[in-house]
Structures are given as structure tokens and as C-alpha cells.
Amino acid sequence: MRTIALLAISNIFMTFAWYGHLKYRNSPLVIAILASWGIALFEYCFQVPANRFGSYQFSTAQLKTIQEVITLVVFAIFSVVYLKEGLKWNYIVSFLLIIAAVFFMFRKW
């Protein structure tokens, strides 16, 4: 659970670092880059421990899959709430297909 929480916090910072500047397209690019780097520092402060702690419980492939699902959930919320973009049906279907990958990743065959 600690790994999931740290990855969620990490992804919130990551999403703001990567996409938050899109709300301010008129600001200079260098400002966007510097702000993103500053935010990314906090992202790494959560992501590195998440992967370190998680490596005792999950394989690397499982950690990456968990991280991708969290990224999609965080991004979907971010794009709707912060960027005011809608979720189209095909976005939702593609997200669901990626989440289906989790089933195959964690299924004991």
C-alpha cells in the first residue's frame, strides 16, 4: 500500500510537471522548462522510494504496470479538472484496455 500511495503522489507531481504548463502557453518556454524541472524534483522524491520499497514486493514489470495505471487515472482526472478537457469514449476504451493488461500482468498462469 505504501508503494501505491507514493506512486500516486509521484504521478500527481509528474503530471503537473509534464502538462501543467499547457494552461499557460503564453509564458516563455524557458520558464515552463524550469518550472517543470522544479516540480519533477518533488516527483522523484516520491517515485524513487516507491520503486525501492515496491521492489521487495513486486517485479520490475509489475511496478511499471502499476505506475502506468496510476498515471492514467491521475492524468484523466487532471485533464478534466485542471485542463478542462473532456474524456472521449475512445480514450476511456483505451484506458480500459491498458487496465486489462494489469489482469494479465498479475494473473498467476
C-alpha positions in Angstrom: 0.0 0.0 0.0 2.9 2.3 0.7 4.2 1.8 -2.8 0.8 2.6 -4.3 0.5 5.8 -2.3 4.0 7.0 -3.1 3.4 6.3 -6.8 0.1 8.2 -6.7 1.8 11.2 -5.2 4.7 11.0 -7.6 2.3 10.8 -10.5 0.4 13.9 -9.4 3.7 15.9 -9.4 4.8 14.3 -12.7 1.5 15.2 -14.4 1.8 18.8 -13.3 5.5 18.9 -14.4 4.7 17.4 -17.8 1.3 19.0 -18.6 0.6 21.8 -16.1 2.4 24.4 -18.3 -0.1 23.8 -21.1 -2.5 26.0 -19.2 0.0 28.9 -19.6 1.0 28.6 -23.2 1.8 32.3 -23.4 4.6 32.1 -20.9 8.2 31.8 -22.1 9.2 28.2 -22.8 12.3 28.5 -20.6 10.0 29.3 -17.7 7.9 26.3 -18.4 11.1 24.1 -18.5 12.5 25.5 -15.3 9.1 25.1 -13.5 8.7 21.6 -14.8 12.2 20.7 -13.5 11.4 22.1 -10.1 8.2 20.1 -9.9 9.9 17.0 -11.2 12.4 17.1 -8.3 9.4 16.5 -5.9 8.2 13.8 -8.2 11.5 11.9 -7.9 11.4 12.3 -4.1 8.3 10.1 -4.1 9.0 7.9 -7.2 12.4 6.6 -6.2 11.3 5.4 -2.7 8.1 4.0 -4.2 10.1 1.8 -6.6 12.7 0.9 -4.0 10.1 -0.2 -1.5 8.0 -1.8 -4.1 10.9 -3.9 -5.5 10.6 -6.0 -2.4 7.0 -6.9 -3.2 6.7 -6.6 -7.0 8.8 -7.4 -10.1 10.0 -4.5 -12.1 7.4 -5.2 -14.8 4.7 -5.2 -12.2 5.9 -2.0 -10.7 5.9 -0.4 -14.2 2.4 -1.6 -14.9 1.1 -0.3 -11.6 2.7 3.0 -12.3 1.2 3.3 -15.8 -2.3 2.6 -14.4 -1.9 5.2 -11.7 -0.6 7.6 -14.4 -3.7 7.1 -16.5 -6.0 7.7 -13.6 -4.2 10.8 -12.4 -4.0 12.1 -16.0 -7.7 11.5 -16.7 -8.6 13.5 -13.6 -6.0 16.2 -14.3 -7.2 16.7 -17.9 -10.8 17.0 -16.9 -10.4 19.1 -13.8 -7.3 21.2 -14.5 -7.2 21.5 -18.3 -10.9 21.4 -18.7 -10.7 18.8 -21.5 -13.3 16.1 -21.9 -12.8 12.4 -21.9 -13.9 10.9 -25.2 -15.3 7.4 -25.4 -12.2 6.1 -27.3 -9.9 7.5 -24.5 -11.9 5.6 -21.9 -11.8 2.4 -24.0 -8.0 2.7 -24.5 -7.5 3.2 -20.8 -9.6 0.2 -20.0 -7.5 -1.9 -22.4 -4.4 -0.8 -20.5 -6.0 -1.6 -17.2 -6.9 -5.1 -18.7 -3.1 -5.5 -19.1 -2.9 -5.4 -15.3 -5.0 -8.5 -15.2 -2.6 -10.4 -17.4 0.5 -9.0 -15.6 -0.7 -10.1 -12.1 -2.5 -13.3 -13.1 -0.8 -16.5 -12.0 -0.9 -18.8 -15.0 
